[in-house]
Amino acid sequence: MRYILICLVALTIVSCKNDAKSTNLDTEYQQENRLKKGMYKAVLEVQDGELLPFNFEVESATQLKVFNAEEVIEVDEITYENDSVVIKLPVFEGYISAKLEGDKLKGNFIIESLERSVPFSAELGVEKRFKTTSKPSQDVSGVWETIFSPNNAEDTYMAKGIFKQKGAVVTGTFRTTTGDYRFLEGVMDGNEMKLSAFDGAHAFLFKATVSDSTLEGVFYSGNHWKEPFTAKRNEAYELEKADNLTFLKEGYDSIDFEFPNTSDELVSLKDDRFKNKVVIVQIMGSWCPNCLDESKYYAEFYKNNKDKDIEFVGLAFEYAKTKEAAFSRIDRLADRVGIDYPILLAQYGTSDKEKAQEKLPMLDHVLSYPTSIYIDKTGKVRKIHTGFNGPATGEKYIEFKNEFESFVAQLLAE
């Protein structure tokens, strides 16, 4: 019996040592197969062999920050499986799926609903967004009158380039009548300007050859779209006013709709909550970065003015393939941004603007996501604002906020 007890004790000790060793190995494996802290340079492979760079900083295995000029995107949806990681950026559907290879990552940036996949890689310890090979020979600071797709009548559109340059570093954006290209960051390499942005919805790369008074370049959006652009210096250039682009059709002075909220309950402008109120109707989508910028501003304004006779309601046009998926994305947007006003599902399966116009037949067209319709207390449409110029546009964003608050105050006082 004594011999048996000694054997059992010995086996237990060996087993415990083996368990401890196994636990230590598991812990080491988990630590090895996690994102390491520090700054990374990431690149997406777009068309023509071009690489779209951006930077992110890993703060812990489950938190990182993506940087675009002044924009900092906090990311806290990071999951692991074996030697792979999935990084899901806030609000938007797009995510990065990559294999961990020491200090490097390799995989794809994926938007499933659009069936898009862009090759992705990243490396720890590389902080420069773009490599430069020569000192800047040009300074792009100022305003540029810009034409995208200048040789294609169907696709051509105007934009206003607004840039700042300090040494070789360039920041800024392109404003269009329907919104802006958000926070662009890059360099002037000799006479070549390179700018990029990545936010989880869109991946933008702009490359242009610069002279003192002209730009000539190519704009890449992911690996699915590219177009040429040209620009000339023009400090006085202004785009057409955003309040002059979308109208009610002749014979209409109001709008009407009935769409479901994410609880699948029908909501209409005839509902009691909207009666005798100033109402802002926001045509938008959870996939749209300019809509996100606008939603952040509207959510904050609404929270600060709930005691007044004002309501907001969002009409979401989603490219999610099912109603359930569309509802889920709307809920995610509302939760992450803190939106207290209702967002209704106006359409799913496509974000086509012609299809959107069919849902609101009293409008002459839906030109842009977002578009805001201002309705007074009697139910009449007083203004329609196309697009949204967000924080990346600087003074234009401040100007919009001032005009919005002034006009809303006028409607509330009536």
HELIX and SHEET records of a PDB file:
HELIX    1   1 ARG A    2  GLU A   32  1                                  31    
HELIX    2   2 GLN A   47  GLY A   49  5                                   3    
HELIX    3   3 ALA A  242  ASN A  244  5                                   3    
HELIX    4   4 ASP A  272  PHE A  274  5                                   3    
HELIX    5   5 PRO A  289  ASN A  304  1                                  16    
HELIX    6   6 LYS A  323  VAL A  337  1                                  15    
HELIX    7   7 LYS A  353  LYS A  359  1                                   7    
HELIX    8   8 PRO A  391  THR A  393  5                                   3    
HELIX    9   9 GLU A  395  ALA A  413  1                                  19    
SHEET    1   A 9 GLU A  71  VAL A  75  0                                        
SHEET    2   A 9 GLN A  63  ASN A  68 -1                                        
SHEET    3   A 9 LEU A  51  SER A  60 -1                                        
SHEET    4   A 9 GLY A  38  GLU A  45 -1                                        
SHEET    5   A 9 ARG A 116  LEU A 124 -1                                        
SHEET    6   A 9 LYS A 104  ILE A 111 -1                                        
SHEET    7   A 9 TYR A  95  GLU A 101 -1                                        
SHEET    8   A 9 SER A  84  LYS A  88 -1                                        
SHEET    9   A 9 GLU A  77  GLU A  81 -1                                        
SHEET    1   B 9 GLY A 179  ASP A 180  0                                        
SHEET    2   B 9 VAL A 169  THR A 176 -1                                        
SHEET    3   B 9 TYR A 157  LYS A 166 -1                                        
SHEET    4   B 9 GLY A 142  PHE A 148 -1                                        
SHEET    5   B 9 TRP A 225  ARG A 233 -1                                        
SHEET    6   B 9 THR A 214  SER A 221 -1                                        
SHEET    7   B 9 ALA A 203  VAL A 210 -1                                        
SHEET    8   B 9 GLU A 192  PHE A 198 -1                                        
SHEET    9   B 9 LEU A 184  ASP A 189 -1                                        
SHEET    1   C 2 GLU A 258  PRO A 260  0                                        
SHEET    2   C 2 LEU A 266  SER A 268 -1                                        
SHEET    1   D 5 ILE A 343  GLN A 347  0                                        
SHEET    2   D 5 ILE A 310  PHE A 317  1                                        
SHEET    3   D 5 VAL A 278  MET A 284  1                                        
SHEET    4   D 5 THR A 371  ILE A 375 -1                                        
SHEET    5   D 5 VAL A 381  THR A 386 -1                                        
END                                                                             
